Amino acid sequence: MSRLDRFSRFRFIGVRDTMRVYDCDDSDQFEQLKDLVNAESLVGAKLLQTFAPDTQEEARNRGFRPV
């Protein structure tokens, strides 16, 4: 199971500028997210969001769409 260092306890990570949510348990989605984080410095720009509860439904409630 892969996770981003600062978000190791969260399965679903949202990117605020695109309003897309990534499932870190899906290897393809995690690779896409990891590439975005590295290329665009999303952590430093504070463009990542987690959800509580950590579910895709909660991400949808906040306006995020699945990848």
All heavy atoms as TSV, in Angstrom:
chain	resi	resn	atom	element	x	y	z
A	1	MET	N	N	0.852	-1.171	0.000
A	1	MET	CA	C	0.000	0.000	0.000
A	1	MET	C	C	0.900	1.237	0.000
A	1	MET	O	O	1.713	1.432	0.876
A	1	MET	CB	C	-0.895	-0.036	1.243
A	1	MET	CG	C	-1.728	1.173	1.414
A	1	MET	SD	S	-2.984	1.018	2.712
A	1	MET	CE	C	-2.032	0.679	4.157
A	2	SER	N	N	0.742	2.068	-1.017
A	2	SER	CA	C	1.551	3.276	-1.144
A	2	SER	C	C	0.804	4.484	-0.623
A	2	SER	O	O	-0.407	4.581	-0.743
A	2	SER	CB	C	1.896	3.504	-2.607
A	2	SER	OG	O	2.637	2.436	-3.112
A	3	ARG	N	N	1.555	5.383	-0.052
A	3	ARG	CA	C	0.982	6.633	0.453
A	3	ARG	C	C	2.028	7.735	0.317
A	3	ARG	O	O	3.236	7.459	0.317
A	3	ARG	CB	C	0.599	6.524	1.925
A	3	ARG	CG	C	-0.470	5.495	2.241
A	3	ARG	CD	C	-1.846	6.030	1.918
A	3	ARG	NE	N	-2.894	5.288	2.594
A	3	ARG	CZ	C	-3.566	4.304	2.040
A	3	ARG	NH1	N	-3.298	3.915	0.848
A	3	ARG	NH2	N	-4.523	3.698	2.711
A	4	LEU	N	N	1.566	8.961	0.238
A	4	LEU	CA	C	2.473	10.103	0.270
A	4	LEU	C	C	2.962	10.294	1.699
A	4	LEU	O	O	2.221	10.043	2.650
A	4	LEU	CB	C	1.746	11.369	-0.196
A	4	LEU	CG	C	1.241	11.359	-1.640
A	4	LEU	CD1	C	0.419	12.616	-1.910
A	4	LEU	CD2	C	2.386	11.248	-2.618
A	5	ASP	N	N	4.193	10.741	1.859
A	5	ASP	CA	C	4.789	10.853	3.194
A	5	ASP	C	C	3.926	11.650	4.172
A	5	ASP	O	O	3.651	11.201	5.262
A	5	ASP	CB	C	6.179	11.489	3.118
A	5	ASP	CG	C	7.191	10.534	2.502
A	5	ASP	OD1	O	6.966	9.312	2.544
A	5	ASP	OD2	O	8.199	11.027	1.978
A	6	ARG	N	N	3.515	12.831	3.799
A	6	ARG	CA	C	2.744	13.678	4.716
A	6	ARG	C	C	1.296	13.226	4.891
A	6	ARG	O	O	0.594	13.725	5.763
A	6	ARG	CB	C	2.740	15.115	4.223
A	6	ARG	CG	C	4.073	15.776	4.352
A	6	ARG	CD	C	3.945	17.196	3.955
A	6	ARG	NE	N	4.738	17.988	4.862
A	6	ARG	CZ	C	4.899	19.273	4.759
A	6	ARG	NH1	N	4.289	19.933	3.800
A	6	ARG	NH2	N	5.640	19.923	5.610
A	7	PHE	N	N	0.841	12.337	4.039
A	7	PHE	CA	C	-0.561	11.901	4.050
A	7	PHE	C	C	-0.645	10.380	4.189
A	7	PHE	O	O	-1.526	9.751	3.605
A	7	PHE	CB	C	-1.248	12.365	2.764
A	7	PHE	CG	C	-1.214	13.845	2.577
A	7	PHE	CD1	C	-0.225	14.441	1.798
A	7	PHE	CD2	C	-2.142	14.660	3.194
A	7	PHE	CE1	C	-0.184	15.810	1.635
A	7	PHE	CE2	C	-2.110	16.036	3.035
A	7	PHE	CZ	C	-1.118	16.615	2.262
A	8	SER	N	N	0.226	9.817	4.973
A	8	SER	CA	C	0.334	8.352	5.053
A	8	SER	C	C	-0.894	7.670	5.651
A	8	SER	O	O	-1.112	6.491	5.421
A	8	SER	CB	C	1.573	7.968	5.852
A	8	SER	OG	O	1.472	8.459	7.175
A	9	ARG	N	N	-1.710	8.402	6.388
A	9	ARG	CA	C	-2.889	7.780	7.015
A	9	ARG	C	C	-4.147	7.923	6.169
A	9	ARG	O	O	-5.214	7.482	6.577
A	9	ARG	CB	C	-3.135	8.399	8.382
A	9	ARG	CG	C	-1.994	8.138	9.345
A	9	ARG	CD	C	-2.282	8.682	10.703
A	9	ARG	NE	N	-2.595	10.104	10.610
A	9	ARG	CZ	C	-3.121	10.825	11.572
A	9	ARG	NH1	N	-3.415	10.263	12.717
A	9	ARG	NH2	N	-3.356	12.102	11.417
A	10	PHE	N	N	-4.043	8.529	4.992
A	10	PHE	CA	C	-5.219	8.809	4.180
A	10	PHE	C	C	-5.187	8.035	2.870
A	10	PHE	O	O	-4.164	7.980	2.203
A	10	PHE	CB	C	-5.316	10.305	3.880
A	10	PHE	CG	C	-5.487	11.122	5.120
A	10	PHE	CD1	C	-4.397	11.706	5.736
A	10	PHE	CD2	C	-6.734	11.286	5.692
A	10	PHE	CE1	C	-4.548	12.450	6.891
A	10	PHE	CE2	C	-6.895	12.027	6.847
A	10	PHE	CZ	C	-5.796	12.602	7.445
A	11	ARG	N	N	-6.321	7.469	2.522
A	11	ARG	CA	C	-6.440	6.739	1.260
A	11	ARG	C	C	-6.809	7.684	0.112
A	11	ARG	O	O	-6.284	7.560	-0.977
A	11	ARG	CB	C	-7.518	5.661	1.402
A	11	ARG	CG	C	-7.768	4.920	0.123
A	11	ARG	CD	C	-8.791	3.834	0.285
A	11	ARG	NE	N	-9.098	3.239	-0.997
A	11	ARG	CZ	C	-9.981	2.291	-1.166
A	11	ARG	NH1	N	-10.642	1.819	-0.132
A	11	ARG	NH2	N	-10.208	1.810	-2.360
A	12	PHE	N	N	-7.713	8.623	0.355
A	12	PHE	CA	C	-8.190	9.513	-0.700
A	12	PHE	C	C	-7.581	10.897	-0.525
A	12	PHE	O	O	-7.715	11.510	0.534
A	12	PHE	CB	C	-9.720	9.591	-0.684
A	12	PHE	CG	C	-10.362	8.269	-1.001
A	12	PHE	CD1	C	-10.840	7.460	-0.003
A	12	PHE	CD2	C	-10.446	7.832	-2.307
A	12	PHE	CE1	C	-11.410	6.235	-0.279
A	12	PHE	CE2	C	-11.008	6.600	-2.609
A	12	PHE	CZ	C	-11.494	5.805	-1.591
A	13	ILE	N	N	-6.927	11.387	-1.581
A	13	ILE	CA	C	-6.276	12.693	-1.579
A	13	ILE	C	C	-6.870	13.509	-2.720
A	13	ILE	O	O	-6.911	13.052	-3.866
A	13	ILE	CB	C	-4.750	12.575	-1.798
A	13	ILE	CG1	C	-4.122	11.608	-0.801
A	13	ILE	CG2	C	-4.087	13.941	-1.774
A	13	ILE	CD1	C	-4.054	12.105	0.601
A	14	GLY	N	N	-7.319	14.714	-2.403
A	14	GLY	CA	C	-7.882	15.597	-3.413
A	14	GLY	C	C	-6.880	16.658	-3.826
A	14	GLY	O	O	-6.085	17.132	-3.022
A	15	VAL	N	N	-6.933	17.028	-5.108
A	15	VAL	CA	C	-6.111	18.108	-5.645
A	15	VAL	C	C	-7.047	19.281	-5.894
A	15	VAL	O	O	-7.983	19.173	-6.692
A	15	VAL	CB	C	-5.387	17.674	-6.942
A	15	VAL	CG1	C	-4.588	18.829	-7.525
A	15	VAL	CG2	C	-4.486	16.486	-6.668
A	16	ARG	N	N	-6.813	20.367	-5.198
A	16	ARG	CA	C	-7.748	21.489	-5.204
A	16	ARG	C	C	-7.832	22.226	-6.527
A	16	ARG	O	O	-8.888	22.734	-6.874
A	16	ARG	CB	C	-7.378	22.478	-4.102
A	16	ARG	CG	C	-7.655	21.947	-2.733
A	16	ARG	CD	C	-7.336	22.973	-1.702
A	16	ARG	NE	N	-7.500	22.409	-0.376
A	16	ARG	CZ	C	-7.066	22.982	0.705
A	16	ARG	NH1	N	-6.433	24.125	0.644
A	16	ARG	NH2	N	-7.255	22.413	1.868
A	17	ASP	N	N	-6.741	22.352	-7.271
A	17	ASP	CA	C	-6.819	23.136	-8.500
A	17	ASP	C	C	-7.607	22.433	-9.601
A	17	ASP	O	O	-8.171	23.073	-10.471
A	17	ASP	CB	C	-5.443	23.586	-8.986
A	17	ASP	CG	C	-4.520	22.452	-9.340
A	17	ASP	OD1	O	-4.805	21.297	-8.968
A	17	ASP	OD2	O	-3.492	22.718	-9.993
A	18	THR	N	N	-7.690	21.092	-9.553
A	18	THR	CA	C	-8.478	20.353	-10.544
A	18	THR	C	C	-9.760	19.771	-9.955
A	18	THR	O	O	-10.597	19.275	-10.705
A	18	THR	CB	C	-7.657	19.187	-11.131
A	18	THR	OG1	O	-7.297	18.288	-10.077
A	18	THR	CG2	C	-6.417	19.699	-11.857
A	19	MET	N	N	-9.864	19.793	-8.611
A	19	MET	CA	C	-11.014	19.221	-7.896
A	19	MET	C	C	-11.195	17.739	-8.237
A	19	MET	O	O	-12.295	17.242	-8.408
A	19	MET	CB	C	-12.296	20.009	-8.177
A	19	MET	CG	C	-12.252	21.429	-7.666
A	19	MET	SD	S	-11.954	21.553	-5.885
A	19	MET	CE	C	-13.532	21.063	-5.231
A	20	ARG	N	N	-10.064	17.031	-8.329
A	20	ARG	CA	C	-10.072	15.593	-8.568
A	20	ARG	C	C	-9.575	14.880	-7.325
A	20	ARG	O	O	-8.710	15.384	-6.615
A	20	ARG	CB	C	-9.148	15.241	-9.741
A	20	ARG	CG	C	-9.501	15.928	-11.050
A	20	ARG	CD	C	-10.778	15.481	-11.622
A	20	ARG	NE	N	-10.611	14.185	-12.242
A	20	ARG	CZ	C	-11.436	13.678	-13.111
A	20	ARG	NH1	N	-12.485	14.339	-13.487
A	20	ARG	NH2	N	-11.217	12.503	-13.618
A	21	VAL	N	N	-10.142	13.717	-7.055
A	21	VAL	CA	C	-9.718	12.921	-5.896
A	21	VAL	C	C	-9.067	11.642	-6.404
A	21	VAL	O	O	-9.543	11.020	-7.354
A	21	VAL	CB	C	-10.896	12.634	-4.937
A	21	VAL	CG1	C	-11.950	11.759	-5.568
A	21	VAL	CG2	C	-10.397	12.025	-3.648
A	22	TYR	N	N	-7.940	11.298	-5.793
A	22	TYR	CA	C	-7.153	10.136	-6.161
A	22	TYR	C	C	-7.227	9.092	-5.057
A	22	TYR	O	O	-7.136	9.423	-3.881
A	22	TYR	CB	C	-5.684	10.527	-6.389
A	22	TYR	CG	C	-5.498	11.423	-7.579
A	22	TYR	CD1	C	-5.715	12.790	-7.487
A	22	TYR	CD2	C	-5.112	10.900	-8.808
A	22	TYR	CE1	C	-5.555	13.614	-8.579
A	22	TYR	CE2	C	-4.948	11.724	-9.914
A	22	TYR	CZ	C	-5.163	13.077	-9.790
A	22	TYR	OH	O	-5.016	13.898	-10.883
A	23	ASP	N	N	-7.360	7.832	-5.453
A	23	ASP	CA	C	-7.381	6.702	-4.533
A	23	ASP	C	C	-5.961	6.154	-4.453
A	23	ASP	O	O	-5.443	5.602	-5.432
A	23	ASP	CB	C	-8.347	5.635	-5.047
A	23	ASP	CG	C	-8.460	4.432	-4.147
A	23	ASP	OD1	O	-7.666	4.304	-3.187
A	23	ASP	OD2	O	-9.349	3.604	-4.400
A	24	CYS	N	N	-5.304	6.305	-3.319
A	24	CYS	CA	C	-3.914	5.867	-3.165
A	24	CYS	C	C	-3.779	4.351	-3.153
A	24	CYS	O	O	-2.665	3.841	-3.295
A	24	CYS	CB	C	-3.306	6.467	-1.900
A	24	CYS	SG	S	-3.091	8.249	-2.017
A	25	ASP	N	N	-4.868	3.616	-3.014
A	25	ASP	CA	C	-4.805	2.156	-3.081
A	25	ASP	C	C	-4.849	1.648	-4.520
A	25	ASP	O	O	-4.586	0.485	-4.777
A	25	ASP	CB	C	-5.940	1.524	-2.283
A	25	ASP	CG	C	-5.696	1.582	-0.788
A	25	ASP	OD1	O	-4.588	1.989	-0.372
A	25	ASP	OD2	O	-6.612	1.239	-0.039
A	26	ASP	N	N	-5.185	2.521	-5.456
A	26	ASP	CA	C	-5.161	2.175	-6.874
A	26	ASP	C	C	-3.786	2.589	-7.410
A	26	ASP	O	O	-3.450	3.767	-7.412
A	26	ASP	CB	C	-6.280	2.931	-7.596
A	26	ASP	CG	C	-6.329	2.629	-9.070
A	26	ASP	OD1	O	-5.321	2.863	-9.763
A	26	ASP	OD2	O	-7.389	2.184	-9.539
A	27	SER	N	N	-2.997	1.634	-7.853
A	27	SER	CA	C	-1.607	1.925	-8.232
A	27	SER	C	C	-1.506	2.928	-9.376
A	27	SER	O	O	-0.619	3.792	-9.378
A	27	SER	CB	C	-0.861	0.642	-8.577
A	27	SER	OG	O	-1.476	-0.029	-9.651
A	28	ASP	N	N	-2.401	2.861	-10.365
A	28	ASP	CA	C	-2.370	3.823	-11.477
A	28	ASP	C	C	-2.677	5.236	-10.991
A	28	ASP	O	O	-1.989	6.195	-11.365
A	28	ASP	CB	C	-3.355	3.427	-12.573
A	28	ASP	CG	C	-2.962	2.134	-13.270
A	28	ASP	OD1	O	-1.744	1.830	-13.321
A	28	ASP	OD2	O	-3.863	1.441	-13.762
A	29	GLN	N	N	-3.712	5.369	-10.171
A	29	GLN	CA	C	-4.073	6.688	-9.648
A	29	GLN	C	C	-2.980	7.233	-8.741
A	29	GLN	O	O	-2.676	8.425	-8.777
A	29	GLN	CB	C	-5.394	6.614	-8.892
A	29	GLN	CG	C	-6.588	6.439	-9.786
A	29	GLN	CD	C	-7.884	6.516	-9.031
A	29	GLN	OE1	O	-8.001	7.216	-8.019
A	29	GLN	NE2	N	-8.890	5.789	-9.506
A	30	PHE	N	N	-2.370	6.360	-7.931
A	30	PHE	CA	C	-1.312	6.820	-7.048
A	30	PHE	C	C	-0.113	7.322	-7.843
A	30	PHE	O	O	0.482	8.345	-7.495
A	30	PHE	CB	C	-0.881	5.721	-6.074
A	30	PHE	CG	C	0.194	6.181	-5.142
A	30	PHE	CD1	C	-0.094	7.100	-4.144
A	30	PHE	CD2	C	1.493	5.744	-5.277
A	30	PHE	CE1	C	0.900	7.556	-3.284
A	30	PHE	CE2	C	2.483	6.186	-4.428
A	30	PHE	CZ	C	2.198	7.092	-3.432
A	31	GLU	N	N	0.243	6.638	-8.916
A	31	GLU	CA	C	1.361	7.091	-9.753
A	31	GLU	C	C	1.054	8.451	-10.379
A	31	GLU	O	O	1.921	9.319	-10.439
A	31	GLU	CB	C	1.682	6.065	-10.838
A	31	GLU	CG	C	2.404	4.845	-10.315
A	31	GLU	CD	C	3.715	5.177	-9.625
A	31	GLU	OE1	O	4.499	6.001	-10.148
A	31	GLU	OE2	O	3.963	4.609	-8.543
A	32	GLN	N	N	-0.183	8.643	-10.843
A	32	GLN	CA	C	-0.582	9.943	-11.399
A	32	GLN	C	C	-0.460	11.035	-10.345
A	32	GLN	O	O	0.072	12.118	-10.622
A	32	GLN	CB	C	-2.024	9.896	-11.904
A	32	GLN	CG	C	-2.241	9.080	-13.131
A	32	GLN	CD	C	-3.720	9.011	-13.481
A	32	GLN	OE1	O	-4.545	9.772	-12.978
A	32	GLN	NE2	N	-4.069	8.095	-14.356
A	33	LEU	N	N	-0.950	10.759	-9.146
A	33	LEU	CA	C	-0.890	11.727	-8.057
A	33	LEU	C	C	0.555	12.041	-7.694
A	33	LEU	O	O	0.927	13.207	-7.538
A	33	LEU	CB	C	-1.646	11.208	-6.834
A	33	LEU	CG	C	-1.596	12.083	-5.587
A	33	LEU	CD1	C	-2.229	13.450	-5.854
A	33	LEU	CD2	C	-2.273	11.383	-4.430
A	34	LYS	N	N	1.375	11.014	-7.566
A	34	LYS	CA	C	2.774	11.203	-7.205
A	34	LYS	C	C	3.493	12.062	-8.251
A	34	LYS	O	O	4.252	12.961	-7.904
A	34	LYS	CB	C	3.458	9.847	-7.056
A	34	LYS	CG	C	4.767	9.900	-6.325
A	34	LYS	CD	C	5.237	8.535	-5.879
A	34	LYS	CE	C	5.520	7.655	-7.068
A	34	LYS	NZ	N	6.205	6.411	-6.700
A	35	ASP	N	N	3.212	11.812	-9.532
A	35	ASP	CA	C	3.810	12.619	-10.599
A	35	ASP	C	C	3.366	14.075	-10.500
A	35	ASP	O	O	4.178	14.989	-10.668
A	35	ASP	CB	C	3.455	12.048	-11.971
A	35	ASP	CG	C	4.134	10.714	-12.251
A	35	ASP	OD1	O	5.118	10.379	-11.545
A	35	ASP	OD2	O	3.675	10.009	-13.168
A	36	LEU	N	N	2.078	14.298	-10.228
A	36	LEU	CA	C	1.566	15.667	-10.070
A	36	LEU	C	C	2.214	16.378	-8.887
A	36	LEU	O	O	2.615	17.539	-8.993
A	36	LEU	CB	C	0.054	15.658	-9.854
A	36	LEU	CG	C	-0.839	15.558	-11.052
A	36	LEU	CD1	C	-2.285	15.403	-10.604
A	36	LEU	CD2	C	-0.684	16.768	-11.932
A	37	VAL	N	N	2.313	15.691	-7.783
A	37	VAL	CA	C	2.894	16.273	-6.571
A	37	VAL	C	C	4.335	16.681	-6.824
A	37	VAL	O	O	4.759	17.776	-6.457
A	37	VAL	CB	C	2.792	15.300	-5.377
A	37	VAL	CG1	C	3.641	15.754	-4.214
A	37	VAL	CG2	C	1.342	15.150	-4.948
A	38	ASN	N	N	5.103	15.825	-7.483
A	38	ASN	CA	C	6.505	16.117	-7.755
A	38	ASN	C	C	6.675	17.214	-8.797
A	38	ASN	O	O	7.518	18.090	-8.648
A	38	ASN	CB	C	7.238	14.855	-8.200
A	38	ASN	CG	C	7.363	13.853	-7.080
A	38	ASN	OD1	O	7.375	14.205	-5.911
A	38	ASN	ND2	N	7.443	12.585	-7.435
A	39	ALA	N	N	5.877	17.190	-9.845
A	39	ALA	CA	C	6.023	18.148	-10.941
A	39	ALA	C	C	5.542	19.546	-10.571
A	39	ALA	O	O	6.121	20.536	-10.998
A	39	ALA	CB	C	5.271	17.641	-12.172
A	40	GLU	N	N	4.492	19.628	-9.785
A	40	GLU	CA	C	3.867	20.923	-9.523
A	40	GLU	C	C	4.015	21.403	-8.085
A	40	GLU	O	O	3.430	22.413	-7.719
A	40	GLU	CB	C	2.392	20.859	-9.904
A	40	GLU	CG	C	2.186	20.528	-11.375
A	40	GLU	CD	C	0.729	20.473	-11.763
A	40	GLU	OE1	O	-0.099	21.086	-11.073
A	40	GLU	OE2	O	0.427	19.800	-12.761
A	41	SER	N	N	4.747	20.671	-7.278
A	41	SER	CA	C	4.967	21.049	-5.875
A	41	SER	C	C	3.648	21.367	-5.168
A	41	SER	O	O	3.472	22.420	-4.568
A	41	SER	CB	C	5.924	22.235	-5.781
A	41	SER	OG	O	6.244	22.495	-4.448
A	42	LEU	N	N	2.721	20.437	-5.254
A	42	LEU	CA	C	1.383	20.637	-4.691
A	42	LEU	C	C	1.383	20.733	-3.176
A	42	LEU	O	O	0.544	21.418	-2.601
A	42	LEU	CB	C	0.454	19.508	-5.140
A	42	LEU	CG	C	0.191	19.422	-6.643
A	42	LEU	CD1	C	-0.673	18.211	-6.949
A	42	LEU	CD2	C	-0.448	20.684	-7.163
A	43	VAL	N	N	2.310	20.059	-2.518
A	43	VAL	CA	C	2.360	20.116	-1.055
A	43	VAL	C	C	2.738	21.528	-0.615
A	43	VAL	O	O	2.100	22.117	0.253
A	43	VAL	CB	C	3.340	19.067	-0.484
A	43	VAL	CG1	C	3.493	19.234	1.013
A	43	VAL	CG2	C	2.865	17.660	-0.808
A	44	GLY	N	N	3.777	22.090	-1.220
A	44	GLY	CA	C	4.224	23.437	-0.863
A	44	GLY	C	C	3.191	24.499	-1.179
A	44	GLY	O	O	3.075	25.499	-0.475
A	45	ALA	N	N	2.426	24.277	-2.239
A	45	ALA	CA	C	1.388	25.231	-2.638
A	45	ALA	C	C	0.087	25.018	-1.866
A	45	ALA	O	O	-0.878	25.754	-2.077
A	45	ALA	CB	C	1.122	25.122	-4.136
A	46	LYS	N	N	0.073	24.012	-1.000
A	46	LYS	CA	C	-1.110	23.680	-0.188
A	46	LYS	C	C	-2.338	23.407	-1.049
A	46	LYS	O	O	-3.434	23.890	-0.780
A	46	LYS	CB	C	-1.382	24.773	0.833
A	46	LYS	CG	C	-0.236	24.912	1.801
A	46	LYS	CD	C	-0.495	25.941	2.851
A	46	LYS	CE	C	0.724	25.958	3.754
A	46	LYS	NZ	N	0.837	27.078	4.576
A	47	LEU	N	N	-2.136	22.614	-2.097
A	47	LEU	CA	C	-3.222	22.276	-3.003
A	47	LEU	C	C	-3.724	20.847	-2.840
A	47	LEU	O	O	-4.493	20.366	-3.656
A	47	LEU	CB	C	-2.783	22.503	-4.461
A	47	LEU	CG	C	-2.594	23.956	-4.858
A	47	LEU	CD1	C	-2.039	24.057	-6.269
A	47	LEU	CD2	C	-3.915	24.709	-4.758
A	48	LEU	N	N	-3.303	20.162	-1.780
A	48	LEU	CA	C	-3.792	18.816	-1.503
A	48	LEU	C	C	-4.768	18.861	-0.337
A	48	LEU	O	O	-4.612	19.658	0.578
A	48	LEU	CB	C	-2.634	17.874	-1.168
A	48	LEU	CG	C	-1.634	17.633	-2.280
A	48	LEU	CD1	C	-0.543	16.690	-1.802
A	48	LEU	CD2	C	-2.297	17.078	-3.514
A	49	GLN	N	N	-5.763	17.990	-0.388
A	49	GLN	CA	C	-6.763	17.958	0.670
A	49	GLN	C	C	-7.096	16.521	1.007
A	49	GLN	O	O	-7.175	15.669	0.134
A	49	GLN	CB	C	-8.025	18.673	0.213
A	49	GLN	CG	C	-9.109	18.670	1.263
A	49	GLN	CD	C	-10.258	19.592	0.903
A	49	GLN	OE1	O	-10.114	20.496	0.101
A	49	GLN	NE2	N	-11.397	19.351	1.509
A	50	THR	N	N	-7.289	16.272	2.294
A	50	THR	CA	C	-7.765	14.975	2.759
A	50	THR	C	C	-9.197	15.138	3.254
A	50	THR	O	O	-9.694	16.256	3.367
A	50	THR	CB	C	-6.875	14.434	3.888
A	50	THR	OG1	O	-6.910	15.349	4.970
A	50	THR	CG2	C	-5.456	14.229	3.406
A	51	PHE	N	N	-9.819	14.028	3.537
A	51	PHE	CA	C	-11.229	14.046	3.909
A	51	PHE	C	C	-11.459	13.198	5.151
A	51	PHE	O	O	-10.817	12.182	5.341
A	51	PHE	CB	C	-12.077	13.500	2.756
A	51	PHE	CG	C	-11.736	14.139	1.443
A	51	PHE	CD1	C	-10.862	13.533	0.567
A	51	PHE	CD2	C	-12.252	15.367	1.117
A	51	PHE	CE1	C	-10.521	14.126	-0.622
A	51	PHE	CE2	C	-11.919	15.977	-0.064
A	51	PHE	CZ	C	-11.049	15.355	-0.939
A	52	ALA	N	N	-12.384	13.635	5.971
A	52	ALA	CA	C	-12.761	12.859	7.144
A	52	ALA	C	C	-14.283	12.778	7.176
A	52	ALA	O	O	-14.931	13.813	7.206
A	52	ALA	CB	C	-12.235	13.501	8.422
A	53	PRO	N	N	-14.845	11.613	7.107
A	53	PRO	CA	C	-14.175	10.331	7.010
A	53	PRO	C	C	-13.462	10.171	5.662
A	53	PRO	O	O	-13.812	10.833	4.690
A	53	PRO	CB	C	-15.306	9.320	7.150
A	53	PRO	CG	C	-16.534	10.048	6.736
A	53	PRO	CD	C	-16.307	11.482	7.085
A	54	ASP	N	N	-12.471	9.310	5.645
A	54	ASP	CA	C	-11.608	9.105	4.481
A	54	ASP	C	C	-12.320	8.215	3.464
A	54	ASP	O	O	-11.994	7.056	3.288
A	54	ASP	CB	C	-10.301	8.473	4.963
A	54	ASP	CG	C	-9.247	8.392	3.873
A	54	ASP	OD1	O	-9.321	9.167	2.907
A	54	ASP	OD2	O	-8.341	7.555	4.010
A	55	THR	N	N	-13.333	8.793	2.800
A	55	THR	CA	C	-14.114	8.043	1.817
A	55	THR	C	C	-14.281	8.859	0.548
A	55	THR	O	O	-14.199	10.088	0.558
A	55	THR	CB	C	-15.520	7.710	2.355
A	55	THR	OG1	O	-16.226	8.935	2.569
A	55	THR	CG2	C	-15.454	6.905	3.650
A	56	GLN	N	N	-14.537	8.158	-0.532
A	56	GLN	CA	C	-14.779	8.844	-1.801
A	56	GLN	C	C	-16.104	9.613	-1.751
A	56	GLN	O	O	-16.237	10.669	-2.359
A	56	GLN	CB	C	-14.782	7.830	-2.941
A	56	GLN	CG	C	-14.522	8.466	-4.279
A	56	GLN	CD	C	-14.176	7.438	-5.312
A	56	GLN	OE1	O	-14.854	6.416	-5.415
A	56	GLN	NE2	N	-13.148	7.682	-6.076
A	57	GLU	N	N	-17.056	9.106	-0.990
A	57	GLU	CA	C	-18.337	9.802	-0.856
A	57	GLU	C	C	-18.142	11.173	-0.203
A	57	GLU	O	O	-18.763	12.155	-0.607
A	57	GLU	CB	C	-19.326	8.967	-0.043
A	57	GLU	CG	C	-19.830	7.732	-0.755
A	57	GLU	CD	C	-18.819	6.587	-0.743
A	57	GLU	OE1	O	-17.914	6.572	0.117
A	57	GLU	OE2	O	-18.922	5.713	-1.621
A	58	GLU	N	N	-17.292	11.245	0.811
A	58	GLU	CA	C	-17.021	12.524	1.462
A	58	GLU	C	C	-16.319	13.479	0.507
A	58	GLU	O	O	-16.595	14.679	0.500
A	58	GLU	CB	C	-16.186	12.339	2.729
A	58	GLU	CG	C	-15.937	13.622	3.486
A	58	GLU	CD	C	-17.208	14.319	3.950
A	58	GLU	OE1	O	-18.235	13.653	4.174
A	58	GLU	OE2	O	-17.173	15.556	4.090
A	59	ALA	N	N	-15.441	12.960	-0.319
A	59	ALA	CA	C	-14.780	13.796	-1.324
A	59	ALA	C	C	-15.824	14.363	-2.286
A	59	ALA	O	O	-15.787	15.557	-2.628
A	59	ALA	CB	C	-13.742	12.988	-2.084
A	60	ARG	N	N	-16.780	13.540	-2.714
A	60	ARG	CA	C	-17.843	14.025	-3.596
A	60	ARG	C	C	-18.702	15.084	-2.921
A	60	ARG	O	O	-19.122	16.054	-3.543
A	60	ARG	CB	C	-18.720	12.858	-4.050
A	60	ARG	CG	C	-18.134	12.130	-5.206
A	60	ARG	CD	C	-19.160	11.169	-5.830
A	60	ARG	NE	N	-18.446	9.957	-6.138
A	60	ARG	CZ	C	-18.653	8.776	-5.600
A	60	ARG	NH1	N	-19.609	8.604	-4.724
A	60	ARG	NH2	N	-17.934	7.740	-5.936
A	61	ASN	N	N	-18.964	14.901	-1.623
A	61	ASN	CA	C	-19.730	15.895	-0.874
A	61	ASN	C	C	-19.049	17.251	-0.885
A	61	ASN	O	O	-19.711	18.286	-0.755
A	61	ASN	CB	C	-19.928	15.463	0.586
A	61	ASN	CG	C	-20.933	14.356	0.734
A	61	ASN	OD1	O	-21.720	14.085	-0.165
A	61	ASN	ND2	N	-20.892	13.676	1.869
A	62	ARG	N	N	-17.731	17.268	-1.006
A	62	ARG	CA	C	-16.968	18.515	-1.007
A	62	ARG	C	C	-16.671	19.032	-2.416
A	62	ARG	O	O	-15.884	19.939	-2.599
A	62	ARG	CB	C	-15.682	18.321	-0.232
A	62	ARG	CG	C	-15.976	18.056	1.244
A	62	ARG	CD	C	-14.719	17.787	1.986
A	62	ARG	NE	N	-15.017	17.331	3.339
A	62	ARG	CZ	C	-14.450	17.822	4.416
A	62	ARG	NH1	N	-13.576	18.797	4.320
A	62	ARG	NH2	N	-14.754	17.350	5.584
A	63	GLY	N	N	-17.286	18.417	-3.419
A	63	GLY	CA	C	-17.167	18.900	-4.788
A	63	GLY	C	C	-16.072	18.278	-5.613
A	63	GLY	O	O	-15.837	18.680	-6.755
A	64	PHE	N	N	-15.383	17.267	-5.085
A	64	PHE	CA	C	-14.314	16.597	-5.832
A	64	PHE	C	C	-14.898	15.472	-6.667
A	64	PHE	O	O	-15.851	14.821	-6.275
A	64	PHE	CB	C	-13.263	16.029	-4.866
A	64	PHE	CG	C	-12.385	17.081	-4.255
A	64	PHE	CD1	C	-12.827	17.815	-3.175
A	64	PHE	CD2	C	-11.126	17.327	-4.759
A	64	PHE	CE1	C	-12.035	18.793	-2.603
A	64	PHE	CE2	C	-10.319	18.307	-4.200
A	64	PHE	CZ	C	-10.773	19.031	-3.127
A	65	ARG	N	N	-14.303	15.250	-7.842
A	65	ARG	CA	C	-14.710	14.167	-8.717
A	65	ARG	C	C	-13.625	13.100	-8.745
A	65	ARG	O	O	-12.444	13.422	-8.704
A	65	ARG	CB	C	-14.906	14.687	-10.150
A	65	ARG	CG	C	-15.975	15.747	-10.274
A	65	ARG	CD	C	-16.071	16.257	-11.707
A	65	ARG	NE	N	-14.766	16.418	-12.348
A	65	ARG	CZ	C	-14.110	17.563	-12.481
A	65	ARG	NH1	N	-14.632	18.665	-12.044
A	65	ARG	NH2	N	-12.943	17.612	-13.073
A	66	PRO	N	N	-14.006	11.836	-8.850
A	66	PRO	CA	C	-12.985	10.781	-8.929
A	66	PRO	C	C	-12.201	10.878	-10.231
A	66	PRO	O	O	-12.704	11.373	-11.245
A	66	PRO	CB	C	-13.784	9.486	-8.877
A	66	PRO	CG	C	-15.211	9.851	-8.800
A	66	PRO	CD	C	-15.345	11.325	-8.834
A	67	VAL	N	N	-10.976	10.386	-10.201
A	67	VAL	CA	C	-10.128	10.357	-11.404
A	67	VAL	C	C	-10.697	9.339	-12.356
A	67	VAL	O	O	-11.162	8.321	-12.007
A	67	VAL	CB	C	-8.678	9.996	-11.025
A	67	VAL	CG1	C	-7.838	9.734	-12.254
A	67	VAL	CG2	C	-8.092	11.081	-10.192
